[in-house]
């Protein structure tokens, strides 16, 4: 039974429900119709039936001064403080079954910066031609204002009006499938944004007030109505829109493994084995148990990014301090075993241990990247990696990313050498805008480059429209060179690496110098894949004498990468 959101009972008649355990009475308001007192049900639910249909505007009145949208609204009119709108989508096409996880090459993109759902759709042909196989949309659920970097949404079921309609989003999904592309949705179940979240006004048990998070009380996923809210949201994206998978944001902030395992099981059971549906985690805890069969396919591997960032840039501030000592040895461990931190103490986190052994997991349980929305957007000035290292080293690191067995993810624009920043941007107003701007600047007080008030004042105002404008993707002057490199590497990946990812296992990896690593894997085809990455200034002897499958320079030369495929 669907608990949240409007449900059609018969043509022209719908059922409305709201969980409001803090209220004694709730009224359903339908635009241009008489209000309807909702009937109180068990466990804090209120119910009403009314004549309605697709396009009907409705909301819930809590008292004479306050009316709120449906927290499970499928569409909003007039923003997150406005009316909810009944929406009914046609079923997705039945001839698409998705693609196996081993074929995945992810492209993370922000719909607003791409020109909305229509803008993303227009980019699909070039991404498919490049060799990308999956588009991952940063969160699109409704937020306050006309622009947001994605993680301040307050109505998880409603696509943001600024990006397009639900029908536009469905058309994007269908178009992706038409190009042979999977499409994933990034969902945020660990918190709500600061403006437009009315749940606390009528459903305070939705949160655990005694369990603190950076966004307030923890979401009470252990309570059945709350768990059902997120289960129904996940299944809406997968079934109503036809998405091929979900990326779950910062599940460490949810703090409930039983819920995570239950949710994965519910999704797997509801979808069935006929479709390829992939579930991905962001999990700071480096928890391999969540990656066991039947749960989640893979986790974003921040360890890979962090250690490569140290090797490429020399930066050691903040969390990069955890990867500053013997970075080549740490990268070797990452290539061989997945996680770098597998129970070791984190210097950045005051000696708190992090992670658990992960060497038993296949390489495809880890999603690797050189940058993403967090690692760029959480920089004060939003710089991309291309501005923080030299081109030769970046080409070598890119080749490693695309030819090693972990699942690669690209961040929008890197395939065209984009130097446009990706800044943190919002559209808040009044006191909230001031708080966000000043909080953003305080956040960087511990970084050497922003220790003074004058330096912090240069950090762009998240609420300024030009901050959003500066973040639009702009191809670099050497765009064609970068595009050719990505196209070549992805063609090699699909031809030589992907066929052997099922059953692939690491043979070993080791540091050959403070900036050089070699690694070797046995592919499921029986072939061996060997790589040599040298990000240092001194040459090293190549690990193999045979001509490589691919090389950015002479194997072992400074700032170089080489890969070999050996027959069994």
Residue pairs with C-beta under 8 A, 6 or more apart in sequence:
2 232
3 17
3 19
3 45
3 225
3 228
3 229
3 232
4 17
4 19
4 71
4 72
4 157
4 228
4 229
4 232
5 17
5 70
5 72
5 73
5 74
5 157
5 232
6 14
6 15
6 16
6 52
6 58
6 70
6 74
6 86
7 14
7 15
7 17
8 14
8 15
8 88
9 15
9 49
11 53
12 51
12 52
12 53
13 49
13 50
13 51
13 52
14 49
14 50
14 51
14 52
14 53
14 56
14 86
15 47
15 48
15 49
16 28
16 38
16 47
16 48
16 49
16 50
16 58
16 70
17 45
17 46
17 47
18 26
18 38
18 45
18 46
18 60
18 70
18 71
18 202
19 43
19 44
19 45
19 46
19 203
19 206
19 225
20 26
20 44
20 45
20 46
20 60
20 62
20 202
20 203
21 43
21 44
21 202
21 203
21 204
21 205
22 44
22 201
22 202
22 203
22 204
22 205
23 46
23 62
23 202
24 40
25 37
25 38
25 40
26 38
26 46
26 60
26 61
26 62
26 202
27 35
27 36
27 37
27 38
27 60
27 61
28 35
28 36
28 37
28 38
28 48
28 50
28 58
28 60
28 61
29 35
29 36
29 58
29 59
29 60
29 61
29 67
30 36
30 50
30 52
30 56
30 57
30 58
31 56
31 57
31 58
31 83
33 50
33 51
35 61
36 48
36 50
37 48
38 46
38 47
38 48
38 60
39 46
39 47
39 48
40 46
41 47
43 225
44 203
44 205
44 225
45 225
52 58
52 86
53 86
54 86
54 87
54 88
55 85
55 86
56 85
56 86
57 77
57 83
57 84
57 85
58 70
58 83
58 84
58 85
58 86
59 67
59 68
59 69
59 70
59 83
59 84
60 67
60 68
60 69
60 70
61 67
61 68
62 68
62 201
62 202
66 201
68 198
68 201
68 202
69 76
69 80
69 81
69 82
69 83
69 84
69 155
69 198
70 84
71 155
71 157
71 198
71 199
71 203
71 229
72 156
72 157
72 229
72 232
72 233
73 84
73 85
73 142
73 155
73 157
73 158
74 84
74 85
74 86
74 87
74 157
74 158
74 166
74 236
75 84
75 85
75 86
75 87
75 158
75 159
75 165
75 166
76 82
76 83
76 84
76 85
76 142
76 155
76 158
76 161
77 83
77 84
77 85
77 161
79 142
79 144
79 145
79 161
79 196
80 142
80 143
80 144
80 154
80 155
80 195
80 196
81 144
81 196
84 158
87 166
89 166
89 167
89 170
89 240
89 241
90 170
92 170
92 173
92 174
92 239
92 240
92 241
92 242
93 174
93 177
93 242
96 177
96 242
97 274
97 275
97 276
98 182
98 244
98 275
98 276
98 277
98 278
99 133
99 134
99 180
99 182
99 244
99 276
100 276
100 502
101 276
101 278
101 297
101 298
101 364
101 407
102 364
102 498
102 501
102 502
103 133
103 494
103 498
104 133
104 134
104 182
104 278
104 407
105 131
105 132
105 133
105 134
105 402
105 407
105 408
105 409
105 410
105 490
105 493
106 132
106 134
106 135
106 136
106 184
106 367
106 407
106 408
106 409
106 410
107 127
107 132
107 134
107 135
107 136
107 409
107 410
107 412
108 136
108 138
108 186
108 369
108 372
108 373
108 409
108 410
108 411
108 412
109 120
109 123
109 135
109 136
109 137
109 138
109 412
110 138
110 149
110 150
110 373
110 412
110 422
111 117
111 119
111 120
111 137
111 138
111 140
111 160
111 163
112 147
112 148
112 160
112 162
112 163
112 468
113 412
113 422
113 468
113 471
113 472
113 473
114 120
114 123
114 412
114 473
115 122
116 162
116 163
116 164
116 168
117 140
117 159
117 163
117 164
117 168
117 169
117 171
117 172
118 164
118 168
118 172
120 135
120 137
120 172
121 171
121 172
121 175
121 176
124 135
124 175
124 176
124 179
124 181
125 179
127 135
127 179
127 181
128 179
128 180
128 181
129 487
130 415
130 483
130 486
130 487
130 490
131 486
131 487
131 489
131 490
131 491
131 493
131 494
132 181
132 410
132 490
133 180
133 181
133 182
134 181
134 182
134 183
134 184
134 244
134 245
135 176
135 181
135 182
135 183
135 184
136 183
136 184
136 185
136 186
136 247
136 409
137 183
137 184
137 185
137 186
138 149
138 150
138 186
138 373
139 150
139 151
139 153
139 185
139 186
139 187
139 188
139 249
140 150
140 159
140 160
140 163
140 169
140 185
141 153
141 154
141 155
141 156
141 157
141 158
141 159
141 160
141 187
141 188
142 153
142 154
142 155
142 158
142 159
142 160
142 161
142 196
143 152
143 153
143 154
143 160
143 193
143 196
143 427
144 152
144 154
144 193
144 194
144 195
144 196
144 427
144 428
145 195
145 426
145 427
145 428
145 429
146 162
146 427
147 162
147 425
147 426
147 427
147 465
147 468
148 160
148 193
148 425
148 426
148 427
149 373
149 377
149 424
149 425
149 426
149 462
150 186
150 373
151 188
151 193
151 249
152 193
152 194
152 195
152 426
153 160
153 188
153 192
153 193
154 192
154 193
154 195
154 196
154 197
155 196
156 187
156 188
156 189
156 229
156 230
156 233
157 233
157 236
159 165
159 166
159 168
159 169
163 169
166 241
169 241
170 241
170 242
172 183
173 183
173 241
173 242
173 243
174 242
176 182
176 183
177 183
177 242
182 244
182 245
182 276
182 278
183 243
183 244
184 243
184 244
184 245
184 246
184 247
184 278
184 280
185 237
185 241
185 243
185 245
185 246
185 247
186 246
186 247
186 249
187 233
187 234
187 237
187 246
187 247
187 248
187 249
188 249
188 250
189 219
189 221
189 230
189 233
189 248
189 249
189 251
189 254
190 213
190 215
190 219
190 249
190 250
190 251
190 253
190 254
191 213
191 214
191 215
191 216
191 219
191 253
192 199
192 215
192 219
194 215
194 428
194 432
194 436
195 428
195 432
199 206
199 207
200 206
200 207
203 225
205 220
205 223
205 226
206 219
206 220
206 223
206 225
206 226
207 216
207 217
207 218
207 219
207 220
208 217
208 218
208 219
208 220
209 217
210 217
211 217
211 218
211 255
212 218
213 253
214 253
215 253
218 253
218 254
218 255
219 226
219 254
220 226
221 227
221 230
221 254
221 256
221 259
222 256
222 258
222 259
227 259
227 262
227 263
230 263
231 263
231 266
231 267
234 246
234 263
234 266
234 267
235 266
235 267
235 270
237 243
237 246
238 244
238 245
238 246
238 267
238 271
238 277
239 270
239 271
244 275
244 276
244 277
244 278
245 277
245 278
245 279
245 280
245 297
246 267
246 278
246 279
246 280
247 280
247 281
247 282
247 300
248 260
248 279
248 280
248 281
248 282
248 296
249 282
250 282
250 283
250 284
251 260
251 281
251 282
251 283
251 290
252 282
252 283
252 284
252 285
254 260
257 287
257 289
257 290
260 281
260 290
260 295
260 296
261 290
261 295
264 279
264 294
264 295
264 296
265 294
265 295
267 277
267 279
268 277
268 294
271 277
278 297
278 298
279 295
279 296
279 297
280 296
280 297
280 298
280 299
280 300
280 367
281 290
281 291
281 296
281 298
281 299
281 300
282 299
282 300
282 302
283 290
283 299
283 300
284 302
284 354
285 354
285 355
286 299
286 303
286 339
286 341
286 342
286 354
286 355
286 356
286 358
287 355
287 356
288 338
288 339
288 356
288 357
288 358
288 360
288 361
288 365
289 295
289 356
290 296
290 299
291 297
291 298
291 299
291 358
291 361
291 365
297 364
297 365
298 364
298 365
298 366
298 367
298 407
299 365
299 366
299 367
300 367
300 369
300 372
300 409
301 334
301 338
301 339
301 366
301 367
301 368
301 369
301 406
303 323
303 330
303 334
303 339
303 340
303 341
304 331
304 334
304 366
304 368
304 369
304 406
305 368
305 369
305 370
305 371
305 372
305 375
306 319
306 320
306 322
306 323
306 340
307 323
307 327
307 330
307 331
307 334
307 340
308 331
308 370
308 397
308 400
309 315
309 320
309 323
309 370
309 375
309 385
310 316
310 320
310 323
310 324
310 327
311 327
311 328
311 331
311 397
311 515
311 535
312 385
312 388
312 389
312 393
312 394
312 397
312 535
313 385
313 388
313 389
315 388
316 324
317 446
317 447
317 448
318 348
318 446
318 447
319 348
321 347
321 348
322 341
322 346
322 347
322 348
322 349
323 330
323 340
326 511
326 514
327 514
327 515
328 511
328 512
328 513
328 514
328 515
328 516
328 517
329 511
330 340
331 340
331 511
331 517
331 533
332 509
332 510
332 511
332 517
332 518
332 519
333 340
333 509
334 340
335 404
335 506
335 509
335 517
335 519
335 531
336 359
336 506
336 508
336 509
336 519
337 357
337 358
337 359
337 506
338 358
338 359
338 361
338 363
338 365
338 366
338 406
339 355
339 356
339 358
339 366
340 355
341 354
341 355
342 355
342 356
342 357
342 358
342 359
343 353
343 354
343 355
343 356
343 357
344 353
344 354
344 355
345 351
345 352
345 353
345 354
346 352
346 353
346 354
358 365
359 506
362 501
362 503
362 504
362 505
363 404
363 405
363 406
363 501
363 504
363 505
363 506
363 521
364 405
364 406
364 407
364 501
364 504
366 406
366 407
367 406
367 407
367 408
367 409
368 401
368 404
368 406
368 407
368 408
368 409
369 375
369 401
369 408
369 409
369 410
369 411
370 385
370 394
370 397
370 398
370 401
370 411
370 414
371 384
371 385
371 411
371 414
372 409
372 411
373 411
373 422
376 382
376 383
376 384
376 385
376 411
376 421
376 422
377 422
377 423
377 424
378 424
380 444
380 447
380 449
380 450
380 456
380 459
381 421
381 423
381 458
381 459
381 460
382 421
382 422
382 423
382 424
382 460
382 470
382 471
383 421
384 411
384 413
384 414
384 418
384 419
384 420
384 421
384 422
385 394
385 414
386 394
386 414
386 417
386 418
386 419
386 476
387 419
389 397
390 559
391 478
392 552
392 553
392 558
392 559
392 560
393 535
393 559
395 485
395 552
395 561
396 533
396 534
396 535
396 552
396 553
396 559
396 560
396 561
397 533
397 535
397 561
398 414
398 485
398 486
398 489
399 485
399 489
399 550
399 552
399 561
399 563
400 531
400 533
400 561
401 408
402 408
402 486
402 489
402 490
402 492
402 493
403 489
403 492
403 493
403 497
403 529
403 531
403 549
403 550
403 563
404 497
404 519
404 521
404 529
404 531
405 497
405 501
405 504
405 521
405 523
405 529
408 493
410 486
411 422
412 418
412 473
413 420
413 422
413 473
413 474
413 475
414 482
415 482
415 483
415 486
416 473
416 475
416 476
416 479
416 482
416 483
417 475
417 476
417 477
417 478
417 479
417 481
417 482
418 473
418 474
418 475
418 476
419 474
419 476
420 470
420 471
420 472
420 473
420 474
421 470
421 471
422 471
423 460
423 462
423 467
423 468
423 470
423 471
424 440
424 462
424 467
425 462
425 463
425 467
425 468
425 471
426 433
426 436
426 462
426 463
427 463
427 468
428 436
428 462
428 463
429 463
433 463
436 462
436 463
437 461
437 462
437 463
440 459
440 462
441 450
441 456
441 457
441 459
442 456
444 450
444 456
444 459
445 451
445 456
449 455
450 456
450 459
460 466
460 467
460 470
461 467
476 482
488 550
489 550
492 549
492 550
492 563
496 527
496 529
496 549
496 565
497 523
497 529
499 523
499 524
499 525
500 523
500 524
500 525
500 526
500 527
500 529
501 523
501 524
502 524
503 523
503 524
504 521
504 522
504 523
504 524
505 521
505 522
506 519
506 520
506 521
506 522
507 520
507 521
507 522
507 528
508 519
508 520
509 517
509 518
509 519
509 520
510 517
510 518
510 519
511 517
512 518
512 532
512 534
512 540
513 534
513 536
513 538
513 540
514 536
515 534
515 535
515 536
515 537
516 532
516 533
516 534
516 535
516 536
516 540
516 556
517 532
517 533
518 530
518 531
518 532
518 533
518 543
519 530
519 531
520 528
520 529
520 530
520 531
521 528
521 529
521 530
522 528
523 529
526 568
527 565
527 566
527 567
527 568
528 564
528 565
528 566
528 568
529 563
529 564
529 565
529 566
530 543
530 544
530 563
530 564
530 566
531 561
531 562
531 563
531 564
532 540
532 542
532 543
532 555
532 556
532 560
532 561
532 562
532 563
533 560
533 561
534 540
534 556
534 557
534 558
534 559
534 560
534 561
535 559
536 558
536 559
537 558
537 559
538 558
539 556
539 557
539 558
540 556
541 556
542 554
542 555
542 556
542 562
543 555
543 556
544 555
544 564
544 566
546 564
546 566
548 555
548 562
548 563
548 564
549 563
549 564
549 565
550 561
550 562
550 563
551 560
551 561
551 562
551 563
552 559
552 560
552 561
552 562
553 559
553 560
553 561
554 560
555 562
556 562
